[in-house]
Amino acid sequence: MSYINQLINDISPGVSGRTAFGQLFTADGHTDFQKARVAAFFVGMKIRLSFLLVFAAATASAQTDTSRVDTARHYLRRDSANPAVLRDTSRVDTSRLQAAEVRAEKRLLRQTPYGTVVQIENSILTRGSSMLEVLQRSPGISIDYRNNGLSLNGKGEVRVMLDGRLLRMPMDQVFSLLGGMSADNVEKIELLTTPPARYDAEGSGGLINIVLKKNKKPGTSGTLSATAGYGWREKATATASIAHNNKSGNFYASYTYSHNRSYSDLQIQSRQNMPWLGGNLFVDLHDTTHVTHNNHDAAAGMDLRLGRETRLDVNGNFSSSNAANYNYNHQQMTVLPDSLLSFNGMITGRNNWQNIIGSGSILQELSPDERITAGGDYLYYHNDNPGIIQSSFLTPDGKPAGNNESIYSPLQRSAAITGIHVEAVHVDYQKKLSEKVKMEAGIKGTYTQDSSASSIQALVNNNWTTRSEATAQIRMRERINAFYTSFAIQLSPALTLDAGLRYEYSRTKITDPLNKQTAIDRKLGDLFPSMLLNWKVNDNNSWLLSYTRRISRPSYNDLASFVGYSDPGAIYTGNPLLKPTLTDNLKVGYNYKGYSFSLLLSHDDNPIARYQLSESPQKDLLVISPQNLRFQNTVSVNASIPWRINSWWTSTSGFVGNFTENQLDYTLQPLRYHFISGSVNISETILLPKDFAVEVSGWYDTRYYNGTIRIDGAGSVNAGIKKELKRSRSQLQLAIADLFRTEKYPLRYGSLTTEAYAIRNHVLVNTESTLRPIVKLTWSKNFGGEYVKKNSRSVEEQSRVRVE
């Protein structure tokens, strides 16, 4: 067996990360490969070209027997007179080539007309991390750990997809799911700011599509990995995956178990006027949370060839989490001028949830230029989150505060149960109308059932008393029917147009099962056009212009009076008056070689800001709920800069700058304001001798606003080192998260306008790594996947080249 392992060392940096096309010649200019067209994806200046000669030889001559290819060990150099020609400068030493292996890496960041692709499997820091931790390190994504918020390029209302399936769940549940999902089995993340018409119109801030790994190597192959780590307390992850691929189809399965004991603390200093606590007061609060997570993730699927024209694809994902929470809350309340109240509370709870996502589809080739796909998706989510609140609320002389009201009870209990069922069916049709026109069309129906029950009870005079203002039971039914069509038109050799139109009609109905009253019955139908104009000036330069219209519908948590305990005088709840957000996006982009720059103009009607402050009708509670802004205008500048410094050092940088203008009227005084924000992500990868590699990455988010809440700047630096153990086909990775213990999230309320109860406070959220950096050691091993078998050549050829 002969392999071609010579790496190209003299390709100019200008072709870094691009596809190179050319002809292959021997040193004397005479070769059987003379007519072959070759393509190779260059990562920086190096690539293993062991596959290149196989396909060059196979296409060079009709008389060539592809099962007996004679070739040589070649040393390839770019011709100085003609850069499109790769010349063989070695002496021919032919031997029979029985197998070929592709080893090429993809860039960490890659731009597409619809957004950014983050190839997270290439990062040393991915192993052993949760998806939430990986998203935090991705360009343009900001995470608000205090309020379970997620934004993309400075905009909220982002929706998350798993393998192209929209997770129709409230953001709190999505946040929990991502926090418990291991990134070990994830291939890439697609950050779609201007998705095409075939995607759901949901997500005014864009879509985040998490794409799982699907091993396509011929034969049977798999991976094993184990991670051990420590921060505040221990962490561990174990992953196993297996795949079997042959001419009949592809089969895969994976399982991950993760354990994590984590810590966070919250500090609040606040001035406010609370009438039921005596008027003006100053609050000094310290809150610590200890959580023990135990998570299970499993996935399985198959892609079967039922015939030359028919394929069946079935897959499923299961996730389960058990989190024990211990929350300690200590408050000193100084009722001005000098009266002191003290509150000490301990909240213990256990958050258990299970999530199942399944899908199946069948593809039928009607002709070489025509196909139809029919399929269905199913999502199930169940969450049970009970809690016990033990507290003491004392006056300066040590006596219990209040007059035995339920909010001052030393023993309270909370309950929250959520169930979500989503069923979707779709039919998609594709046809090539001519050499220059391709058409897509489809229909989709989605039915969602959500139910929840929540309450807070207080022990008063040895009896459990239900707090009426903190009790809710709701049921939501939502139907969304959609139709779309789009056309890809080759206007000229350099100019292409993708134009689409999507129509969605939704009906949302929310009822109270206890009194059988309908709280909301909302119908909405709208058109969502999309357009992408792509102008390829030459091989190095291209421009794009795109327009999309999108929507964000409030979740049932946003709409219904689902309550959660905050402290004796505050609750979390929904807002039944919320309106959906409608967004128009206009984007201009420019790509030069591997570099990408874009300008996005966006207008939102009724954008939703979560966790805003308001007063209860009885003026006896602080209500924390979502609210609609009147509008939001955003100008966003995005840059992605991959830089091959030399043959052993690669740098990848992503920059986002935003100018945002907001207007709102849900506060005590209407407000219009603007601000400038931004984020930066930098990753440095260095190749060392002896098969070592080092990665150092960092991110920083500047100040931005969520409604009236100000979130100040935050960032961290992470580092990792990897050692390849080639003989055993395994590797060791050591990763350190938040090297300098800087991942803190400062928030301010009342900095823009007068808030409810005249609240002005400063909140500081300290994550676990602020105590000490989180260190993780991972061992992983690949097995199987050998390129053998004279009788399976067709399968090899289908999977040998993968160019992006």
N, C-alpha and C positions, 0 to 999 in steps of 0.2 A: 504494500500500500504506500502510495507516494502522496505527500501533501505539499502544497506550495505555501510556505510560511514567510516568504520575504515581504517585509513591510515597505510601502512606498515612503521614503524619507525626504524626497525632494519635490513633492507637489507644492506648489505655491500656496501661501496661506489664503489666498483669495478664493480657493475652492472649498474651504473648510465648511463642513456641514451641508454640501450641495451634492447633487447628482451629476456625475461627469459622464459624458457620452463621447465615444471616439472609436477609432479602429486600432486593431492590435497587429503589430508587425514584429518580425524577428530583426536581429541586428542588420542582416544583409537585405532586408526588405522583401524576402521571399518566404511565404508561409501559407499553409492551408487556412490560416485564420484571416486572410486578407479581407474577405468580404463580411466578416462578422461584425455585428454591432454589439458593443458591450456597454454595460451600465453598472456602476458601482457607487454605493453611498459612502462618501468619504467622511469619516469622523475625524475632524482636525486634519492632520496630514498622514494618518496611518489607517490601514485597513488590511485585514487578511483577505487576499484575493483568491483563495483556494477554489471558490466556485466559478470565478470569472472564465477561466480557460475551458471549463467543462461546457458551458453554454456557448462560448465562442466556437469551440470545435464542433459542437452538435449542430450549429446552424451554418457552418462554413461550407459544407459540401453535402449534397444529397446522398453521396455514396458513402458517407462516414457511418460506420457501425457504432451507434451510441453506447452499446454495451461493451465495446473494446476501444476505448479512446486512448490513443498514444499521445503523450504530452511530455513536458519537460519541467524541470525546476527553473523558473524564469525570474530574472531580475528586471523589473519594469521601470523605465524612466520616461518622463514626459519629453517629447521632442521639442527642442528649443525653437525650431522654425515653425512647427505646427502644433500648438498646445492641445489640439484635439486628438493627437496620435500618441499612443503609448508604445514605446519600442522596447523589444527584448534585447538586452545587452549581454546576455549570458551565452555560454556555449551550450549547444543542444545536447542534453543527456536524457534521452527519452526513456520512459518507463511506463508501465501500464497503470492508469489511474482507475482504481476500483471504487473510490469513495471521495466525497468532498464534504467539507464542513465549513459553514459560514460562521464567522465570529466578527460581528460588527456592533458597535454601540450607537445608540441614538442620542441626540442632543437632549440635555435636561429640559430646555424650553424650545418649543417649535410653534411658529405662528401659522394659522390657517385663516381663510377668509372669514371664518365665523368666530374666531377667538384664539386662545392660547392653549397649547397642549403641554402639560407638565409630565415628563417621563419619569415618574417617581421611582420606578424599579432600578434606575441607574444611580440613585443616591445611596450613599453609605448610611445615611441617617434614617432611612426608611424602616429597616428591619427592627422589629420590636416596638414600633411606634403605633399609636392609634391614628385613625383617619383624621381626627380632629387636630392632632399634633402636626400631621403632615400638611393639612390645609393651612394651618397657621404659618407655615414656612413657604407657602405658595404665593406667587406674585399677585398683588392686587387684592388679596383676601384679608379682611380684618375680622377679628373675633372678639366679641364682648362677653367675657366669661361671667360678668355680674348678671347680665340680663339674657344670656343664651342668644346673643345676636350674631348674625353672620352677614357680612356685606362684601360686595365685589366692586372694585374700582370706586369705592366711596358710596355705593348705593345699596340699600337694604332690599328686602323683598326678593331675595335670591332663592331659587328652588333647586333641590338636589335630586339627581337621577342616579340609579344604579343600573349599569349596562343599558342605558337608554330608556329605562322605565322610571317614570316620575314617582317620587315618594310623596304621595298625597297625605301628608301628616303635618300636624302643627310643628312649628320650629322647635319647641321645647322637646318634643319626641324625637325629631331629627337630630337635635343636638345630643341627646342621650344615645341614640343609635350610633352616631359617628364617634362619640367618645368611647364606646365599647367595641368598635369595629377595628380589627387588626389590619394594618396596611401591608402585611406580608404577602397577601394574595392579590394585591392591586397592581395593575400594570401601569396605568396612567390616569391623569385627571384632565378632563376637558373643561376649560373655562370659557363658556359660550356667551359672549355679550350680544351677538346679533344672530341668533339661530335661524335656520331656514323654515319654510312653511310646514315641512313634515313633522316638526317637533310641536309638542303642546305649546299653546300661547301663554301658558302660566309662567310667571316669573318676570316681573317688570324690571328687576335688577339683573337678570340673566340666569343662566343655568350652569350648574356644576355637575358634570357627568363623571361618575366614578366607574372606570372600566376595569373589570377583574381579569386576572391572567387566565389565558386558555392555551395550554401547552399544545402546540401543533407538530412537535417532532414525530417523525415516523417511529413505529414500534411502541414499546412500553417505556415510560420514563416518569420521573417524579423528583420531588425534593423533600428534604427533611430539614427542619431548623429548630433551634432552641435558644431562647434569650433569657438571661438572668440580669437583673438590675437592682439598683438601690438609689433612693432619693431620701425622702422623709422616712419611708419604709420600703419594704421589698417589692419587686416587680418580677414577673415571669411570663414568658410566652412560649408556646410550643406549636409548631405548624407541620402538617404533613399533607402532601398533594401527590396525586398519581394521575397519569393520562395514558390512554392507549389509542393509537391512531393507525388505521390501515385504509385500504381502498374502499371499505364499506362505510367508514365514518370515523368520527372522533368521539372519545369518551373521556371525561375527566371528573375528579372529585377532590375535595380538599376539606381539611378540618383544622381549626385553630382554637386553642384554649389560652386565655390570658388572665392573669391575676395581678391586681394592683392595689396597694394600700397608699392612698394619697392624702394630701393635706392642703388646705387653703385657709386664709384668714382675711377678715374684712374689718376695716377701721373706718368709723364715721364720726365726724365732728359736725354738729348741726345746731342752727338757731331756728326756732319756729314758734308759732303761736297756737297752742293746742288748748282750746277752752276747757275740755273735760279733764285736763291735767293741771289746770290752774293758770293758764294764760301763757305769757312769754317764758320760754325756757331754753336752756342750753343742754344739748345731749352729747355725751361722749360714750361711744359704743365700740365694743370690741367683740368680734364674733369669729370663732374658729370652727372649721368643719373637717371631720375625719371620715373618710369613705373607704370601704373595702369592696373593690369590684371583683367579681368573678364572671367572666364572659365566655360564651361558646359561639363560634361561627362555623357553619358548614355550608358547602356549596357542591353541587353536582349537576352534570349536564351531558347531553349527547347531541351530535350533529350527524344524522344518518343520511346516506345516499340511497334512496329507495328506487332509483333508476337513473338513467342518463339525464332526465329532465326534472326529477323530483327530489327534494331534500326536506327532511324533518329536523327541527331544532327544538329541544326541550331542555329547560334548566330550572334550577331552584336554589334558593338561599334561605338558610335558617340562622337566626341569631337569638341568643338568650342572655339575659343579664340579671345578676343578683347583686344588689349594692346595699350594704349596711351603712347607714348614715348616722353620725353622731355630731350634733351641732350644739356649741356652747355659746350663749349670748349673755354678755354682761353690759348693762347700761347704767350710767350715772346721769340723772336728769336734775338739773338745777333750775328750779322754778324761781325766776328772778323776783326779788334780788338775792335771796339767800336760802330758800327752802330746798332741801335735797331729797329726791326720790331715787331709789335704787331698784333695778330689775336684774334678776339673775334667772336665766332660763336654760334648760337643756332639752333639746328636741332629738329624739331617737326615732329612727324610721328604717324601713326596708323597702327599697324600690325594686320591684320585680317586673320585668317585661320580657315578652317573646315576640318575635317578628318573623313572618314567613312571606317570602316573595317568590312567585313562580310564574313561568311564562312558557308558551309553546307556540310554534308557528310552522307552517308548511309552505314551501316555495315550489311553484310549478313553472317550468320554462315552457311557454307556449310556442316560442320560436326563438332563434338566436337573438332577435331584437325585442323580445316581448316576454314579460314575466308577471306573475301575480303571486302575492303572499297574503295568507290569512292566518290570524293568530289571536291569542288572548293572554291577558295578564291577571294575576291575582295578588293582592296584598292583605295580610292579616297582621294586626298589631293589638296586643293586650298589655295593659299596664295596671299594676296594683301598688299603690303607694300609701300605706298607712303610717301614722306617726303619733307619738306621745309627747306632749309638752308639759314639762314639770318646771314650775317657776316660783319665784318669790318676788313680790312687788311691795316694797316697804316704804313707809314714811320716815322722816328724820328721826323719830323716836322709836323706830323699830316695829311699828304696828303695820298690819296689812293696809294697803292703800285702797281707796274706794269704799263703797257701801255694799259689798257682797255682789256687785254686778258680775256678769259672766266674763267680761273681758279681763277682770282682775283675778280670776280663779287660779289657784296654784296648780291645778291639774286639768289639762285639756287634752283632747285627742282629735286627730284629723284623719279623714279618709278620702281617698281619691282613686276611682277606678275608671279606666278608659278602655274602650274597645273600638277598633277601626277595621272595616272591611271595604276593600276596593276591588271591583271587578271591571275589566275593560276588554273589549273585543275590537279588532281592527282588520281592515282589508286594504292592501296597498297594491297599486298597479303601475308598472313601468313599461314604456314602449319607446323605441327609437323611431321617430317619425320620418327622419331623413338623416343624411350624413351630418347635418348641422343642427338638428333639433331633436331633443329628448324630452319626453313628457313623463311626469309622475302625477298620480292622483290617489286619493284614499279617503276612507271614512273611518270614524272611530266613535265608539260609545263608551262612556265611563259612568259607573254607578258607585257612589260612596255612601256608606252607612257609618255614622259615628254616634257613639253613646257615651255618656259620662255621668258620674254621680260623685258629689263631693260635699263634705260637711266638716264643721268644726264644732265640737261639743265641749261643754265645761261642766265640771263637777261642782255643783252648788247645793249646799245643805244635803250632802250625800246622795244627790240625784244628778244624773246626767241630763243637762239642759242643752238643747240645740240652739245655737245662735242663728236666728233667722236671717240676719244679714250675711251670714257665712255658710249658707246652705244652697245647693243647686243640684238639679237633675235635668239633663237635657238629652235630646235625641235629634240628630241632623240627618237629613236625606238630601243628596245632591246628585243630579244627573247633568252630564255634559255631553252633548252630541256635537261632533265636529266633522267637517268636510274640507279637504284641501286639494289644490292642484298647483303644479309648478312646471315651468319650462326652462330647460337649459339650451341656450341658443348660441351658436358660434357665429357671431356677427362678422368676424374677419379672422384671419389666422392669429391675430394678436388680441382680439377683443371677444370676451364671452359675457353673456347676460344670463343670470338666473333670476327668474321672476316668479313669485308665488302668491297665492291668496288662500287664506284659511278663514273659515266661518265657524264660530263656536256659539252654541246656545246652551245656557245653563239655567237650571232651576234649583234654588236652595231653599229648603224648608226646615225650620227649627221648631220643635215642640217641647212642651214640658209634660212628661208622662204622668206627673202627679195630678195636675189639674186639667190635663188634656187640652191645654190652650196652645195656639200657634203664635209663637213669638215673632217669627220672620217667615215670609213667603216671598222670595225675591226671584224675579225672572230677568235674564240679561242675554241679549243676542248682539254680537258685534262681528265686524270684519277685521281681519288681521293681515294686512298685506306685507310682503317682504320683497326686497330687490337687492341684487348684488351684481355690480358691473366690475369686471376684472380685466385690466389692460396689462398685458405682458409686453413691456417695451422691448426687452431682450432677455437673454438668459440670466442676467444679473439684476434687472430692474423690473418691478411691477407695481401698478397702482390698483386700488380697489375703492369702490364707492358703494355703500349699502344703506338700506333703510328698512326698519322693522317696527311693527306696532305690537305691544304685548300687554298683558293684564296680570294683576295679582288679586285673587279673590281672598277675602278674609277666611281664616280657618274657623272651625267651630269654637276653639279656645278663644279666638279673638272676639267672636260674636256673643257667646253665651256667658252667663254669670257663673262661670266656673271659678271657684274660690280657692285660694291658698293662703296659709298663715304666714304672716311676715313678723309681726310683733303684736302686743296687746292692742295697739291703736291703728293697725294697718293691715289691709288684705290685698291680695292679687285677684283680679277678676277680669271679665270680658266687657265688650261694648257692643250691644245689639244695633247701634246706629251706624256702625262702620260701613263705609262704601268701598267698593273695589277700586284698585289703582289702575289707571290706563296710562300707558307710556309710549312715547314716540322717540325712536333712536335714529340718528343720522351719523354715519361713520365714514371717515376718509382714512385710508391706510396706504402706506408705502413700504415696500420690501426691497432691500438691497443686499443681495447675496444672503447671508444668514441673519441680517439685521432687519428689525421691523419697527415701524413707527405708525401711530394712529392717533386720530382726533375724533372723539365721540361727543356729539351734542344730544342732550336728552331732556325731554320735558315730561313730567309726571303730574297727572291730575289726581288729587286725593291720595297722595302717598301715605302709607301707614307707619306710624312711629309707635313702637311698643314701650311698655313700662313708663308711661307718663303719669304725672301726679294730678289728682283732682280731689275735691271734697265730697263726702257722702251727702245725700239730701238732708239727713238729720244733723249734719255738722258734728258727728261724733266719731268719724273714722276717716283715715287717709286711704283713698282708693288708688291703687296702682293698676292702670289699664291701658290698652292701646287706643290711639286717637288718629284721626285723619288730619294731615296738613292740608291746606288749600291747594298748594302746588309746590313743585320743586323743579328748578332748572339746574342742569349740570353740564359743565364743559370738562371733559376728561382727556388728558394727554397720556399716551402709553408708549413705552419704548422697551424693546427686548434686544439685548446686545450680547450675543455669544462671541467670545474672543479667544482665539487659539494663540496664546502668548508664545509658546514654542511647542516642541514635540511632546513635552511632558507636563505642561501646565495649561489648563483650560479654565477660563473664567466665563461665568454666565451671570448677567445682570438684568433685572427687570425694574422699571421705574413707572410709577403712576402719579400724575398730578391732577388735582380736581379743583375747579371753582364751582361752588354750590350756592344757590340762592333759594331760600325757603320763605314761605308765608304760612302762618297758622293763626287760628282764632279760638282754640279750645282753652287757652290760658285766661287768667283774669283780665288781661289786657291783650288785644291783638298784637301780633308781632311779625315783622318782616326783617330778615337779616341775611347776610351772606358770609361765607368763609372759604378759605383756601386750605386744602388738605393734600396729603400724598403718602406714598409708601415706597419703600425700596427693598429689594431682595437681591442678595449677592451670594454666589456660590463659587468657590475656588476648588478645583480638583487637581491634585498633583500626583503624578506617577513616579514612584521611587524604585530603586533597584530591588532585586529579590522578590518581585511580584507584590510589592507593597503599594498602596494608594492612600492618599490623605484627602479628606474633604473638610473644608471650613465654610460655613454658611452663616449669614446673618440677615435679619429683617428689622425694619423699623417703620412704624406707622406714626404719622404726625397727628396733631389734634384734629378731631372732627366732632360733629354733633349728630345725635339721634333725637330728633324733635328739639326739646329744650335741654336735653342732657348733654353736657360737654364731656367728651372722652379725650383725655390728654394723651400725649405721645407715649409709646411703649415699644420695646424691641428686645432682641436677644441675639446671642452668638452661640452657634453650635459647632461641634467638631467631631470628626470620626476618622478612624484608620482601618484599612482592610488588608488582609494578607491572603493571597491565593495559594491554596495547597493543591497544586495541579495533579499530583500523583493520586490523591484520594478524591479528586473532583469535589473538593470542599473549600470553604473559606471561613476565616474568622474576622469579625468586625467588632470594634470597640467604638461606641458613640457616647458623646457627652452633650446633654441638652442644657442650654442656658448656662454657658460656661462662666459668665460673670454675674449671675444671679440678678438679672435686671428685668425679668418678666413680671412687671407690676402694671396694674391698670388703674390709673387715677380717674375718677369721675367727679363732676361737679353739678349740683342742682341749684337753680336760682341765679346763675351767672348771667342769663340773658334777659329775664323778665321776672315779675313777681309770681311765684308759684303758689299752690294751694297752701293755706295756713302760713303763708310768708316764709316757707322753708328756704333756707340757704345752707347747703351742707357740702362737705368735701368727703368723698368716699375713696378709699384706697383698697384695691383687691390685690392681695399677695398670693401668687400661685406657689405650688410646692417647691419649685426650683429656687425660689428666693431664700429658702432655708439652706439648701445645698444643691449643687448641680446634680442632675439625674444621670447616672452612669449605667450603660447597658452593654453587655457582652453577648454577641450572637455567633453561634456556629451553624453553618448550613452546608448541605451536601446535595449534589445532583446525582441521580443514578439513572441508568438505562439510556434510551434514546440513541443507541448506536446506529450508524449508517451502514447497513449490511444488505443482505438479501438481493440476489440477482433478480428475483421474481417480483420485487416491490418497487421497481424503478419508477413507475408512473407516480407513485405516492411521493417518492423523493423529489421528483422534478416539480411537483406542485408546491412543495413546501420549502424548496431550497433557497429561493430568493425572496427577501422581504425588504423592500425599499420604501423609505419614507422621506 
